[in-house]
Amino acid sequence: MRKRYLIAYDISNDKRRNSVFKILMGNGDHVQFSVFLCQLNDIELLRLKHELKQNINNKHDQIIILNLGPSDSDIHTKLECIGKPYSPPVRVMVI
């Protein structure tokens, strides 16, 4: 089962921050400066965590992963926006 995760990061080094950004771009939707929404199954989450751990400094950097529940649930019941509303990007599957 796929779940939706809100992932935010605070990375002090430009090179590491760019690396984390690229990793997350390949796994989710960039919703704010250092915030991503990702829909992942358990194996994808483990792989993502492993890759992220390889690209940060544990003493200086932080990545927060918040489980928002099943990806097929209504995101608007869990996510409240003040100001501009969240509008999920339209995804097109190419086969």
C-alpha positions in Angstrom: 0.0 0.0 0.0 1.3 3.4 -0.9 1.3 6.2 1.7 1.7 9.9 1.4 4.6 11.5 3.2 5.5 15.2 3.8 9.2 15.5 3.7 11.0 18.7 4.8 14.7 19.3 5.1 17.2 21.8 6.6 20.6 21.3 5.0 23.5 23.6 5.8 25.7 22.9 2.8 24.9 23.8 -0.8 26.3 20.7 -2.3 24.4 18.4 0.1 21.2 20.5 -0.2 21.3 20.2 -4.0 21.9 16.5 -3.7 18.9 16.0 -1.4 16.7 18.2 -3.6 17.5 16.1 -6.7 16.8 12.8 -4.8 13.4 14.1 -3.6 12.5 15.5 -7.0 12.8 12.0 -8.3 10.5 10.7 -5.6 7.8 13.3 -5.1 6.3 16.7 -5.7 8.1 19.9 -4.8 5.5 21.9 -2.9 7.6 24.6 -1.2 11.3 25.6 -1.0 12.4 22.6 1.1 9.2 20.6 1.3 8.0 17.6 -0.8 5.0 15.4 -0.9 5.8 11.8 -1.8 3.6 8.8 -2.4 5.7 5.7 -1.5 5.3 2.1 -0.6 7.3 0.6 2.2 10.2 -0.5 0.0 10.4 2.8 -1.8 10.5 4.6 1.6 13.3 2.4 2.8 15.3 3.1 -0.3 14.7 6.8 -0.1 15.8 7.0 3.5 18.9 5.0 2.7 19.8 7.3 -0.2 19.1 10.5 1.9 21.3 9.2 4.8 24.2 8.8 2.3 23.9 12.4 1.3 23.7 14.4 4.5 25.9 15.2 7.5 24.1 13.8 10.6 25.6 16.5 12.9 24.5 19.5 10.8 21.6 18.5 8.6 18.0 17.5 9.3 15.3 15.7 7.2 11.8 15.3 8.7 9.5 12.7 7.3 5.8 12.9 8.3 3.5 10.0 7.4 0.1 11.4 6.2 -1.5 8.0 5.8 -2.8 6.2 2.7 -2.1 7.9 -0.6 -5.7 7.3 -1.7 -7.1 9.3 1.2 -8.3 12.9 0.6 -5.2 15.1 1.3 -7.4 18.1 2.1 -8.6 16.5 5.3 -5.0 16.3 6.6 -3.4 19.4 5.0 -4.6 22.9 5.9 -3.2 25.9 4.0 -3.3 29.5 5.0 -3.2 31.8 2.0 -2.7 30.1 -1.3 -4.4 26.7 -1.4 -2.4 23.5 -2.1 -3.0 22.3 -5.7 -1.5 18.9 -6.4 0.3 18.7 -9.8 -1.4 16.7 -12.5 0.5 13.6 -13.2 0.5 11.9 -16.5 1.7 8.3 -16.9 3.6 7.6 -20.1 3.7 4.0 -21.1 
